[in-house]
Amino acid sequence: MQSSKIRAILLFLLALAFGVLILGGYLINAAKPPIPVKTVSAQGAIVFTADDILNGQNFYFSHGGQHIGTIWGHGSYLAPDWSADFLHRMGLYLAARHLGVTPEKAGSFSQADFDGLKPEVRASIGAQVREEIKTNRYDTRTGVLTLTSYQAEAFNTLKEYYTSLFIHGNERMGIQKEIITAPGEGFKLSSFFAWLAWAAGTLRPNADYTYTSNWPFDPLVGNEPIPGMLIWSIVSVILLILGIAAALFVYLRHIRQDDYDTQLILDFPEPAPTGSQKATLAYFVVAILLFVIQIGMGAVTAHFTVESPPVFWQPDCLLVRLSDESPRARNSG
């Protein structure tokens, strides 16, 4: 690449790309959801504080992070998205309480129960749930977030649920036992999940979408895709295709000839393997076999990581106790 013009174009594109990344980072930091100094109930009792949220975040990441689920749609190999899970479970709890269900039974109110309501009742209850969750009760002057009475009840119920889940584990989710060893850890983790769910369900000030742009999709709590997200998703794909086309055009028009404008100096004939080179054939055969075994063991590891129960059910099988000896099982506590 000898053309100074091409170098200038590539340097400009490089600077532009990093400029967009830096600007995007600045805008994301400026628009991030606030962490309340304290979160209180409608009666003024402290539910949790900013320290509880941050300690819960530290606990989550120090005990596997996305190996024990995901948050805000970041993705994980197993377990649910805890921000979406907490938000949906809170929505179901609020629906149950608005129906007149007692706090003791509201925690077991399911999506099937909600879907089984008469359409007019479901619409009325759904509207109340959406109004309660969407209303932003964060005071920017004091840094205090106020929960409704039902939301505070839901937090206490869900705190018990998540504490039990991470203490006893769940084979269907692939959650190992004793990730949490004390109720205090469950409280911190639930505080973190509650804040994530609040940001995902509550409208931004002076906006008609949440801090996470209505993610996750959840009609129960009123999270529907916003038009801008759909439009920019399409635009981004079009821009990607145009960018690839432009790069190929510049290469074929201005660079390719420089790369291929060469002269043959020495013509190498087709090599004839020597005896020592042929002897390495056994090495490559063994390497290929080991690679295949590695793939198989990876499948085994993925299986008992996600499913938790042993791979083979015979009690005398060598692999029957692999789930107890996996690094994830040893480090989950």
C-alpha positions as a LaTeX table, in Angstrom:
\begin{tabular}{lrrr}
\hline
Residue & $x$ (\AA) & $y$ (\AA) & $z$ (\AA) \\
\hline
Met1 & 0.00 & 0.00 & 0.00 \\
Gln2 & 2.10 & 2.88 & $-1.34$ \\
Ser3 & $-0.63$ & 5.49 & $-1.95$ \\
Ser4 & $-0.62$ & 8.29 & 0.62 \\
Lys5 & $-4.27$ & 8.92 & $-0.19$ \\
Ile6 & $-5.20$ & 5.36 & 0.83 \\
Arg7 & $-3.22$ & 5.68 & 4.05 \\
Ala8 & $-5.01$ & 8.92 & 4.83 \\
Ile9 & $-8.41$ & 7.32 & 4.24 \\
Leu10 & $-7.60$ & 4.35 & 6.47 \\
Leu11 & $-6.27$ & 6.60 & 9.25 \\
Phe12 & $-9.42$ & 8.73 & 9.02 \\
Leu13 & $-11.63$ & 5.64 & 9.28 \\
Leu14 & $-9.59$ & 4.39 & 12.24 \\
Ala15 & $-9.94$ & 7.72 & 14.04 \\
Leu16 & $-13.65$ & 7.83 & 13.20 \\
Ala17 & $-14.23$ & 4.33 & 14.56 \\
Phe18 & $-12.49$ & 5.05 & 17.86 \\
Gly19 & $-14.25$ & 8.41 & 18.04 \\
Val20 & $-17.63$ & 6.69 & 17.77 \\
Leu21 & $-16.61$ & 4.19 & 20.46 \\
Ile22 & $-15.49$ & 6.95 & 22.83 \\
Leu23 & $-18.64$ & 9.00 & 22.17 \\
Gly24 & $-20.81$ & 5.94 & 22.67 \\
Gly25 & $-19.09$ & 5.18 & 25.98 \\
Tyr26 & $-19.61$ & 8.75 & 27.14 \\
Leu27 & $-23.31$ & 8.72 & 26.23 \\
Ile28 & $-23.85$ & 5.35 & 27.90 \\
Asn29 & $-22.16$ & 6.55 & 31.07 \\
Ala30 & $-24.23$ & 9.76 & 31.07 \\
Ala31 & $-27.51$ & 7.88 & 30.55 \\
Lys32 & $-26.91$ & 4.95 & 32.91 \\
Pro33 & $-29.64$ & 4.31 & 35.51 \\
Pro34 & $-28.96$ & 5.84 & 38.92 \\
Ile35 & $-28.16$ & 3.72 & 41.95 \\
Pro36 & $-30.40$ & 4.98 & 44.77 \\
Val37 & $-28.73$ & 5.99 & 48.01 \\
Lys38 & $-31.48$ & 4.02 & 49.67 \\
Thr39 & $-34.66$ & 2.29 & 48.60 \\
Val40 & $-37.60$ & 2.65 & 50.98 \\
Ser41 & $-41.14$ & 1.35 & 51.24 \\
Ala42 & $-44.20$ & 3.59 & 51.03 \\
Gln43 & $-44.12$ & 3.71 & 54.84 \\
Gly44 & $-40.52$ & 4.98 & 54.83 \\
Ala45 & $-38.83$ & 1.75 & 56.01 \\
Ile46 & $-35.47$ & 1.06 & 54.36 \\
Val47 & $-35.68$ & $-1.92$ & 52.01 \\
Phe48 & $-32.06$ & $-1.84$ & 50.81 \\
Thr49 & $-29.28$ & 0.67 & 50.22 \\
Ala50 & $-26.74$ & 1.50 & 47.52 \\
Asp51 & $-24.12$ & $-0.49$ & 49.43 \\
Asp52 & $-26.42$ & $-3.53$ & 49.36 \\
Ile53 & $-26.77$ & $-3.20$ & 45.57 \\
Leu54 & $-23.03$ & $-2.85$ & 45.00 \\
Asn55 & $-22.21$ & $-5.67$ & 47.44 \\
Gly56 & $-24.74$ & $-7.85$ & 45.62 \\
Gln57 & $-23.10$ & $-6.97$ & 42.32 \\
Asn58 & $-19.67$ & $-7.89$ & 43.69 \\
Phe59 & $-21.06$ & $-11.15$ & 45.07 \\
Tyr60 & $-22.65$ & $-12.02$ & 41.72 \\
Phe61 & $-19.48$ & $-11.44$ & 39.70 \\
Ser62 & $-17.17$ & $-13.05$ & 42.26 \\
His63 & $-19.26$ & $-16.24$ & 42.32 \\
Gly64 & $-19.32$ & $-16.94$ & 38.62 \\
Gly65 & $-21.18$ & $-14.00$ & 37.12 \\
Gln66 & $-22.52$ & $-15.13$ & 33.77 \\
His67 & $-21.72$ & $-18.74$ & 34.63 \\
Ile68 & $-24.73$ & $-18.59$ & 36.99 \\
Gly69 & $-27.05$ & $-16.62$ & 34.72 \\
Thr70 & $-27.08$ & $-13.28$ & 32.98 \\
Ile71 & $-28.23$ & $-9.70$ & 33.56 \\
Trp72 & $-29.70$ & $-7.13$ & 31.14 \\
Gly73 & $-29.42$ & $-9.60$ & 28.27 \\
His74 & $-25.63$ & $-9.91$ & 28.30 \\
Gly75 & $-25.91$ & $-13.65$ & 27.69 \\
Ser76 & $-24.80$ & $-16.77$ & 29.54 \\
Tyr77 & $-24.37$ & $-20.49$ & 29.02 \\
Leu78 & $-27.06$ & $-21.46$ & 31.51 \\
Ala79 & $-29.67$ & $-20.19$ & 33.97 \\
Pro80 & $-32.10$ & $-17.33$ & 33.30 \\
Asp81 & $-31.56$ & $-13.62$ & 32.96 \\
Trp82 & $-32.00$ & $-12.51$ & 36.56 \\
Ser83 & $-33.09$ & $-8.96$ & 35.75 \\
Ala84 & $-35.86$ & $-10.29$ & 33.48 \\
Asp85 & $-36.70$ & $-13.05$ & 35.95 \\
Phe86 & $-37.03$ & $-10.69$ & 38.92 \\
Leu87 & $-39.09$ & $-8.20$ & 36.89 \\
His88 & $-41.53$ & $-10.84$ & 35.67 \\
Arg89 & $-41.89$ & $-12.45$ & 39.08 \\
Met90 & $-42.56$ & $-9.05$ & 40.63 \\
Gly91 & $-45.20$ & $-8.40$ & 37.95 \\
Leu92 & $-46.93$ & $-11.67$ & 38.80 \\
Tyr93 & $-46.77$ & $-10.88$ & 42.53 \\
Leu94 & $-48.33$ & $-7.45$ & 41.97 \\
Ala95 & $-51.04$ & $-8.99$ & 39.79 \\
Ala96 & $-51.87$ & $-11.46$ & 42.54 \\
Arg97 & $-52.05$ & $-8.76$ & 45.21 \\
His98 & $-54.29$ & $-6.56$ & 43.04 \\
Leu99 & $-56.54$ & $-9.59$ & 42.66 \\
Gly100 & $-56.81$ & $-9.79$ & 46.44 \\
Val101 & $-54.53$ & $-12.80$ & 46.92 \\
Thr102 & $-52.81$ & $-12.90$ & 50.31 \\
Pro103 & $-49.06$ & $-12.15$ & 50.54 \\
Glu104 & $-48.41$ & $-15.76$ & 51.53 \\
Lys105 & $-50.01$ & $-17.11$ & 48.33 \\
Ala106 & $-49.04$ & $-14.28$ & 45.97 \\
Gly107 & $-45.51$ & $-15.63$ & 45.65 \\
Ser108 & $-46.80$ & $-18.79$ & 43.96 \\
Phe109 & $-49.05$ & $-16.95$ & 41.49 \\
Ser110 & $-47.94$ & $-18.05$ & 38.02 \\
Gln111 & $-48.21$ & $-16.87$ & 34.43 \\
Ala112 & $-50.71$ & $-19.67$ & 33.83 \\
Asp113 & $-52.85$ & $-18.30$ & 36.66 \\
Phe114 & $-52.73$ & $-14.84$ & 35.10 \\
Asp115 & $-53.54$ & $-16.14$ & 31.61 \\
Gly116 & $-56.48$ & $-18.07$ & 33.07 \\
Leu117 & $-58.25$ & $-14.90$ & 34.20 \\
Lys118 & $-61.23$ & $-13.57$ & 32.31 \\
Pro119 & $-60.09$ & $-11.19$ & 29.55 \\
Glu120 & $-61.65$ & $-8.12$ & 31.17 \\
Val121 & $-60.12$ & $-8.96$ & 34.55 \\
Arg122 & $-56.73$ & $-9.70$ & 32.98 \\
Ala123 & $-56.80$ & $-6.37$ & 31.15 \\
Ser124 & $-57.72$ & $-4.44$ & 34.30 \\
Ile125 & $-55.13$ & $-6.15$ & 36.49 \\
Gly126 & $-52.48$ & $-5.85$ & 33.78 \\
Ala127 & $-53.06$ & $-2.10$ & 33.55 \\
Gln128 & $-52.62$ & $-1.74$ & 37.31 \\
Val129 & $-49.41$ & $-3.78$ & 37.24 \\
Arg130 & $-47.97$ & $-1.75$ & 34.38 \\
Glu131 & $-48.86$ & 1.54 & 36.06 \\
Glu132 & $-47.25$ & 0.47 & 39.32 \\
Ile133 & $-44.04$ & $-0.75$ & 37.70 \\
Lys134 & $-43.67$ & 1.98 & 35.07 \\
Thr135 & $-44.05$ & 4.92 & 37.46 \\
Asn136 & $-40.63$ & 6.33 & 38.34 \\
Arg137 & $-40.54$ & 7.13 & 42.06 \\
Tyr138 & $-36.84$ & 7.96 & 42.21 \\
Asp139 & $-36.13$ & 11.38 & 43.73 \\
Thr140 & $-33.13$ & 12.87 & 41.94 \\
Arg141 & $-32.66$ & 15.49 & 44.70 \\
Thr142 & $-32.36$ & 13.08 & 47.60 \\
Gly143 & $-31.29$ & 9.92 & 45.74 \\
Val144 & $-34.13$ & 7.97 & 47.39 \\
Leu145 & $-36.21$ & 5.39 & 45.53 \\
Thr146 & $-39.65$ & 4.72 & 46.97 \\
Leu147 & $-41.37$ & 1.39 & 46.38 \\
Thr148 & $-45.09$ & 0.82 & 46.70 \\
Ser149 & $-46.33$ & $-1.40$ & 49.51 \\
Tyr150 & $-46.86$ & $-4.28$ & 47.09 \\
Gln151 & $-43.40$ & $-3.81$ & 45.54 \\
Ala152 & $-41.78$ & $-3.90$ & 48.99 \\
Glu153 & $-43.73$ & $-7.09$ & 49.76 \\
Ala154 & $-42.61$ & $-8.57$ & 46.45 \\
Phe155 & $-38.96$ & $-7.85$ & 47.26 \\
Asn156 & $-39.19$ & $-9.66$ & 50.60 \\
Thr157 & $-40.88$ & $-12.64$ & 48.95 \\
Leu158 & $-38.40$ & $-12.79$ & 46.08 \\
Lys159 & $-35.49$ & $-12.38$ & 48.49 \\
Glu160 & $-36.57$ & $-15.62$ & 50.16 \\
Tyr161 & $-36.98$ & $-17.30$ & 46.75 \\
Tyr162 & $-33.52$ & $-16.38$ & 45.46 \\
Thr163 & $-31.85$ & $-17.19$ & 48.77 \\
Ser164 & $-33.38$ & $-20.67$ & 48.73 \\
Leu165 & $-32.59$ & $-21.13$ & 45.03 \\
Phe166 & $-28.89$ & $-20.36$ & 45.40 \\
Ile167 & $-28.56$ & $-22.34$ & 48.62 \\
His168 & $-30.25$ & $-25.54$ & 47.43 \\
Gly169 & $-29.49$ & $-25.21$ & 43.72 \\
Asn170 & $-31.69$ & $-26.16$ & 40.79 \\
Glu171 & $-30.82$ & $-29.00$ & 38.43 \\
Arg172 & $-33.18$ & $-27.77$ & 35.69 \\
Met173 & $-31.47$ & $-24.35$ & 35.64 \\
Gly174 & $-27.99$ & $-25.78$ & 36.12 \\
Ile175 & $-27.53$ & $-23.90$ & 39.40 \\
Gln176 & $-25.13$ & $-25.64$ & 41.79 \\
Lys177 & $-25.84$ & $-25.91$ & 45.49 \\
Glu178 & $-24.41$ & $-23.52$ & 48.09 \\
Ile179 & $-23.55$ & $-20.62$ & 45.82 \\
Ile180 & $-25.12$ & $-18.76$ & 48.74 \\
Thr181 & $-24.22$ & $-20.03$ & 52.19 \\
Ala182 & $-25.92$ & $-17.42$ & 54.39 \\
Pro183 & $-29.20$ & $-15.44$ & 54.22 \\
Gly184 & $-27.25$ & $-12.17$ & 54.24 \\
Glu185 & $-25.70$ & $-13.08$ & 50.91 \\
Gly186 & $-29.15$ & $-13.76$ & 49.52 \\
Phe187 & $-30.29$ & $-10.32$ & 50.64 \\
Lys188 & $-27.37$ & $-8.62$ & 48.87 \\
Leu189 & $-27.87$ & $-10.62$ & 45.69 \\
Ser190 & $-31.62$ & $-9.94$ & 45.70 \\
Ser191 & $-30.95$ & $-6.22$ & 46.18 \\
Phe192 & $-28.79$ & $-6.25$ & 43.07 \\
Phe193 & $-31.44$ & $-8.16$ & 41.09 \\
Ala194 & $-34.15$ & $-5.78$ & 42.33 \\
Trp195 & $-32.22$ & $-2.73$ & 41.13 \\
Leu196 & $-31.62$ & $-4.35$ & 37.74 \\
Ala197 & $-35.34$ & $-5.13$ & 37.43 \\
Trp198 & $-36.29$ & $-1.59$ & 38.50 \\
Ala199 & $-34.10$ & $-0.11$ & 35.76 \\
Ala200 & $-35.58$ & $-2.53$ & 33.22 \\
Gly201 & $-39.20$ & $-1.82$ & 34.17 \\
Thr202 & $-39.32$ & 1.88 & 35.17 \\
Leu203 & $-39.66$ & 4.72 & 32.68 \\
Arg204 & $-36.82$ & 7.19 & 32.30 \\
Pro205 & $-37.64$ & 10.73 & 33.42 \\
Asn206 & $-39.53$ & 12.57 & 30.66 \\
Ala207 & $-39.49$ & 9.51 & 28.39 \\
Asp208 & $-41.90$ & 6.75 & 27.40 \\
Tyr209 & $-39.34$ & 3.93 & 27.63 \\
Thr210 & $-37.31$ & 2.34 & 30.41 \\
Tyr211 & $-33.66$ & 2.75 & 31.34 \\
Thr212 & $-32.98$ & $-0.37$ & 29.25 \\
Ser213 & $-35.09$ & 0.81 & 26.28 \\
Asn214 & $-37.96$ & $-1.54$ & 27.21 \\
Trp215 & $-35.74$ & $-4.60$ & 27.47 \\
Pro216 & $-36.68$ & $-7.35$ & 28.27 \\
Phe217 & $-39.79$ & $-7.90$ & 26.21 \\
Asp218 & $-42.52$ & $-8.60$ & 28.75 \\
Pro219 & $-46.14$ & $-7.61$ & 28.02 \\
Leu220 & $-47.10$ & $-8.26$ & 31.64 \\
Val221 & $-45.08$ & $-5.26$ & 32.82 \\
Gly222 & $-45.61$ & $-3.22$ & 29.66 \\
Asn223 & $-42.23$ & $-3.75$ & 28.00 \\
Glu224 & $-42.77$ & $-3.62$ & 24.24 \\
Pro225 & $-40.11$ & $-2.94$ & 21.55 \\
Ile226 & $-39.74$ & 0.76 & 20.85 \\
Pro227 & $-39.83$ & 1.92 & 17.20 \\
Gly228 & $-36.31$ & 3.35 & 17.37 \\
Met229 & $-34.86$ & $-0.01$ & 18.35 \\
Leu230 & $-36.47$ & $-1.73$ & 15.39 \\
Ile231 & $-35.47$ & 1.01 & 12.97 \\
Trp232 & $-31.86$ & 1.22 & 14.09 \\
Ser233 & $-31.53$ & $-2.57$ & 14.10 \\
Ile234 & $-32.43$ & $-2.54$ & 10.40 \\
Val235 & $-30.27$ & 0.53 & 9.67 \\
Ser236 & $-27.27$ & $-1.04$ & 11.41 \\
Val237 & $-27.45$ & $-4.14$ & 9.19 \\
Ile238 & $-27.74$ & $-1.97$ & 6.06 \\
Leu239 & $-24.76$ & 0.14 & 7.15 \\
Leu240 & $-22.75$ & $-3.01$ & 7.83 \\
Ile241 & $-23.43$ & $-4.30$ & 4.32 \\
Leu242 & $-22.60$ & $-0.90$ & 2.80 \\
Gly243 & $-19.38$ & $-0.73$ & 4.84 \\
Ile244 & $-18.27$ & $-4.15$ & 3.62 \\
Ala245 & $-19.13$ & $-3.19$ & 0.04 \\
Ala246 & $-17.15$ & 0.07 & 0.34 \\
Ala247 & $-14.13$ & $-1.75$ & 1.79 \\
Leu248 & $-14.19$ & $-4.30$ & $-1.04$ \\
Phe249 & $-14.52$ & $-1.53$ & $-3.63$ \\
Val250 & $-11.54$ & 0.40 & $-2.27$ \\
Tyr251 & $-9.45$ & $-2.75$ & $-2.07$ \\
Leu252 & $-10.25$ & $-3.94$ & $-5.59$ \\
Arg253 & $-9.97$ & $-0.48$ & $-7.11$ \\
His254 & $-6.89$ & 0.94 & $-5.38$ \\
Ile255 & $-5.01$ & $-1.71$ & $-3.35$ \\
Arg256 & $-5.34$ & $-5.14$ & $-4.93$ \\
Gln257 & $-3.03$ & $-4.42$ & $-7.87$ \\
Asp258 & $-0.27$ & $-3.29$ & $-5.50$ \\
Asp259 & $-0.51$ & $-6.55$ & $-3.58$ \\
Tyr260 & $-0.34$ & $-8.72$ & $-6.69$ \\
Asp261 & 2.10 & $-6.69$ & $-8.77$ \\
Thr262 & 5.06 & $-9.01$ & $-8.12$ \\
Gln263 & 7.52 & $-11.04$ & $-10.18$ \\
Leu264 & 8.46 & $-14.66$ & $-9.67$ \\
Ile265 & 12.08 & $-14.92$ & $-8.48$ \\
Leu266 & 12.34 & $-18.64$ & $-7.73$ \\
Asp267 & 9.91 & $-21.37$ & $-8.65$ \\
Phe268 & 9.62 & $-24.01$ & $-5.95$ \\
Pro269 & 8.76 & $-27.49$ & $-7.28$ \\
Glu270 & 6.17 & $-29.69$ & $-5.56$ \\
Pro271 & 7.95 & $-31.08$ & $-2.44$ \\
Ala272 & 8.75 & $-34.78$ & $-2.10$ \\
Pro273 & 8.43 & $-35.81$ & 1.58 \\
Thr274 & 11.54 & $-37.33$ & 3.10 \\
Gly275 & 11.56 & $-40.37$ & 5.33 \\
Ser276 & 11.71 & $-38.31$ & 8.52 \\
Gln277 & 8.78 & $-36.18$ & 7.34 \\
Lys278 & 6.72 & $-39.28$ & 6.64 \\
Ala279 & 7.51 & $-40.54$ & 10.13 \\
Thr280 & 5.60 & $-37.58$ & 11.61 \\
Leu281 & 2.36 & $-39.01$ & 10.17 \\
Ala282 & 1.83 & $-40.97$ & 13.39 \\
Tyr283 & 2.13 & $-37.75$ & 15.37 \\
Phe284 & $-0.61$ & $-36.04$ & 13.37 \\
Val285 & $-2.89$ & $-39.08$ & 13.64 \\
Val286 & $-2.50$ & $-39.06$ & 17.44 \\
Ala287 & $-3.03$ & $-35.28$ & 17.54 \\
Ile288 & $-6.26$ & $-35.63$ & 15.54 \\
Leu289 & $-7.50$ & $-38.39$ & 17.86 \\
Leu290 & $-6.73$ & $-36.28$ & 20.92 \\
Phe291 & $-8.55$ & $-33.36$ & 19.35 \\
Val292 & $-11.64$ & $-35.54$ & 18.80 \\
Ile293 & $-11.44$ & $-36.75$ & 22.42 \\
Gln294 & $-11.17$ & $-33.13$ & 23.55 \\
Ile295 & $-14.36$ & $-32.29$ & 21.64 \\
Gly296 & $-16.13$ & $-35.23$ & 23.27 \\
Met297 & $-15.00$ & $-34.22$ & 26.75 \\
Gly298 & $-16.15$ & $-30.69$ & 26.01 \\
Ala299 & $-19.60$ & $-32.06$ & 25.22 \\
Val300 & $-19.56$ & $-34.04$ & 28.48 \\
Thr301 & $-18.52$ & $-30.95$ & 30.45 \\
Ala302 & $-21.20$ & $-28.82$ & 28.78 \\
His303 & $-23.81$ & $-31.47$ & 29.57 \\
Phe304 & $-23.23$ & $-31.74$ & 33.30 \\
Thr305 & $-22.65$ & $-27.99$ & 33.57 \\
Val306 & $-26.10$ & $-27.26$ & 32.13 \\
Glu307 & $-28.01$ & $-30.31$ & 33.33 \\
Ser308 & $-26.15$ & $-30.79$ & 36.63 \\
Pro309 & $-27.00$ & $-34.51$ & 37.04 \\
Pro310 & $-24.27$ & $-36.98$ & 36.06 \\
Val311 & $-23.87$ & $-37.89$ & 32.41 \\
Phe312 & $-24.28$ & $-41.64$ & 32.90 \\
Trp313 & $-26.58$ & $-43.11$ & 35.44 \\
Gln314 & $-24.73$ & $-46.36$ & 36.16 \\
Pro315 & $-23.35$ & $-46.12$ & 39.71 \\
Asp316 & $-20.09$ & $-47.83$ & 38.78 \\
Cys317 & $-19.40$ & $-45.62$ & 35.75 \\
Leu318 & $-16.23$ & $-43.55$ & 35.84 \\
Leu319 & $-18.06$ & $-40.42$ & 34.71 \\
Val320 & $-20.92$ & $-40.71$ & 37.19 \\
Arg321 & $-19.26$ & $-38.34$ & 39.70 \\
Leu322 & $-17.85$ & $-35.84$ & 37.22 \\
Ser323 & $-20.41$ & $-33.24$ & 38.26 \\
Asp324 & $-19.03$ & $-33.34$ & 41.80 \\
Glu325 & $-15.46$ & $-32.91$ & 40.60 \\
Ser326 & $-15.97$ & $-30.15$ & 38.04 \\
Pro327 & $-14.11$ & $-26.86$ & 38.65 \\
Arg328 & $-17.42$ & $-25.03$ & 38.62 \\
Ala329 & $-18.79$ & $-27.32$ & 41.34 \\
Arg330 & $-15.72$ & $-26.75$ & 43.51 \\
Asn331 & $-15.71$ & $-22.97$ & 43.04 \\
Ser332 & $-19.46$ & $-22.33$ & 43.29 \\
Gly333 & $-19.26$ & $-21.77$ & 47.03 \\
\hline
\end{tabular}
